């Protein structure tokens, strides 16, 4: 019985230590967000009718899913010039284009 308790204590300690180490890795995600590549381009805002609908930008360089598209730009087929940070650390529900954080848009 004592061996079972000792084994259980060791397993619990390993779980707690592993959880603490894993929690520290969350800060690495914020570093990757800050280090995302800055892109710029011209494109067209589109309302995509998938999974309840969302806004995207279609450009010559690819399709982008803005995380923070201002309301005044949420107009289907509106031409835009934008500067954004790629967010490879973000996975979206839509899986349609590359997630971006808009830095400038006009």
C-alpha positions, -999 to +999 in steps of 0.1 A: +000+000+000+029+024+008+044+017-026+011+026-043+009+059-024+046+067-032+040+059-069+009+081-069+028+110-053+056+108-079+030+107-107+012+138-093+045+157-088+055+150-124+021+162-136+024+195-116+060+201-127+050+194-164+021+217-161+042+245-148+068+241-176+040+240-202+025+272-188+057+290-193+057+282-230+026+305-235+049+335-234+067+322-264+035+325-284+034+362-276+069+366-289+059+349-322+030+372-325+052+402-321+077+388-346+052+381-374+062+392-408+049+427-419+032+426-453+015+453-474-006+452-505-036+461-524-067+440-524-105+438-522-125+432-491-149+403-495-177+389-474-171+351-475-203+331-471-188+302-452-194+291-416-218+319-409-199+345-429-168+365-423-147+392-439-116+385-459-092+404-482-083+390-516-050+403-530-027+393-557-004+379-531-030+357-515-061+355-493-060+370-459-084+368-429-081+400-409-086+397-372-094+433-367-110+448-399-125+481-389-163+484-394-160+511-420-141+487-442-166+459-439-181+465-473-182+438-499-159+444-529-143+475-514-108+482-528-082+487-500-045+493-495-033+476-463-003+470-441-006+440-418+013+416-396+010+379-405-002+359-375+011+323-381+004+317-343-033+320-349-055+293-362-090+303-374-123+284-375-127+293-412-093+281-424-098+303-455-068+326-457-038+336-437-047+353-404-035+389-403-036+418-378-043+450-397-018+478-389-030+503-415-058+503-440-072+528-465 
